[in-house]
Amino acid sequence: MVEFEHSIKSAVKRLRQALDDDAEAPRYIQTLPRRGYRFIAPVSVEAGIESGNGRSKGVGAEVRPAPKSRWGLRAVLPGVALALAAGVGYRFRPLLPPPRVLNFNQITRDGRPKDGPLLTDGARVYFHHPPLVPGPPLQVSALGGEPVPVATTLNDDVAPFLTDISADCSEFLMYD
């Protein structure tokens, strides 16, 4: 809003310079405080130019602009008020409490530490050995059981890191 008002003021200033007009004693552009600007120079219609009602106006006849309707402002104002009310309502909405763990199922019972990220295809959960322990990623049934290595074509001395699983759950993205 501030930048828009600044650019309007700059444009009016350049117009006044081009018309050799003064803001203190205007001849062409009048400043209306808190409203905007108004063109105040007399306007005349040349001979032979017809007005809106089909009759010709004489040379030098003064033409006053029709008063502007405020229907545009009346149409926009309720929308702006509604958007403002929605923004205020969103800002002061009640915050949800943090999630709580209500229950859990232990799916491995080997007592060994695991490393993330945890990936799942729905039926199995995939994870890593502890850091710096070489070997393939491990998998276990989502219902629980003993962890078993994921079959890979990589050497056993490499510890690949699982990063993602494909949408159809048929491939892993790994790096070493």
N, C-alpha and C positions, 0 to 999 in steps of 0.2 A: 504494500500500500504506500509506504513512504517513497520508494523508488518511483512508483507510478506518478505520485504527486510532484516529485522533483522533475520528472521528465516533462510533465505538462507545464510546469512553471518555466522550464528552460525553453520550451517551444513558444510559449507566449512571449517571453523576453525577446527571442529572435524575431518574432513577428513584429513586435513593437519597434525593434531596431530597424527592420526593413521598411516599416511604414513611417518611421520618424515620429513615433508616438511616445508620449510620456505617461507613466503610471500615475503621477500626481495630478496631472491635468490632461486626462485622456481625450482624444478626438475620435479614436476608432475602437479601442478595446477597453472596456470598463471592468475593474475587478469588483466582484461581489463577495464581500467577506463571508467565509464559511459556506459559499454556494458555488463559486466558480467565476466565469468570465462572460461578458456580454458584448456583442458587436453593436456599437452605438452610432455609427456614422449613418447619415441619411442615405437611403437607397432610392434610386429613381429608375423608371422603366423608359426605354427609348420608344419613340413613336413607332406604331405598327406591331408592337409586341403585345399580345393579348394576355389578360389576366386569367385566372382560373375560371371566372364566370363567363368567358367568351366575349366580354366587352373590352375594347381597347382603352388603355390608360393614356393620358396625355404625357408629353415630354416633361420631365422634372417632377412628376407626381410622386409623392412619397409613399413607399410601401412599408408597412409594418409587418414583421413576421407574426404569424399566428401563435398564440400562446401554446406552449407545449403541454401535452397531456401528461399526467403523472401516473398513468395506468401501468407503465413499465416498472416503476418503483413499487407500486402497490402489489404487483405480481411477484416481484423478486423478494420483497421483504419477508413474507411468511416462510419462504424456502431458506433464507439466511437464518431466520430465527430458529427454525427447526434444526438446521445443521449445527448451530451454536448450542442449542439445548442437548442434542445428541452428543456433541463433543464434551460438554460439561458433565453429562451423565456418565459417559465412558470414563472420564478422568476420576470421578468419585465413586466408581462402582465398588462393591464390596470385594475385597481380595479373598481368593480361595485359600483355604489352609494348605500347608504343604502336604504332599502325599505321604501316607503312612503305610508301612508294611504290616499287613494284617495276618499273613500266613505265608509259609514257604515250604518247599519240598527240597530236601537234599537229594541231588541226583547222582552224586558219586560218594563212595564211602572208602576211598583208598587212602585218605588222610594226607595226600600230597597237595602242595600248592599248585594253583592253576594261574595262567596268565591270559589276559584279554587281547584283542576284543573277543567277545562271545558272538558267534554267528549261529544262525539256525535256519534249517529248511522246513521246520515244523515238526518233523519226526526225530531229528537229531540235533544236538548242540555241539558245536565245534569250538575248540579252544587250543591253547598252547601249553607246552611244558613251561616250567619256571624259566625266567630269563637266563641266558647263557647255557642252557642245557640243550645240546643238539638232538635232533630227531624230528620226525614229521609231526604235524598237528594231530591232536587227539579228537575223538568223537565219542559221544555217549548218547544213548537213547534219551529222548525228552522225558520219558517215564522213569528214568534212572537205570543204573547198572554200572558195569565196569568199563572204564575208558579204554578204548582201543585206538591204535594209530590209524590215521587216514592213509590209504594206499596212494603213494606218489611214485613218480619215476625219478625223484631226486636222490642224491647220495644220502646215506644215513648220517654223515658227518656235517650236513648242512641243516640249519634250523630255519626253515622258511617261515615267514610271518604272514598269516592270513589277514587280509584287509577287507575283502568283500566276497559276497556269494552272488551268482547270477540270478536273474529274475526267475528263471525256470529251475533253479536249484541244481543245475547239472555241472557247474564249474565254479572254481574258486579263483580269486585274484590273490596271488602270493608274491612275495619278494624275499630275497635273502640278504 
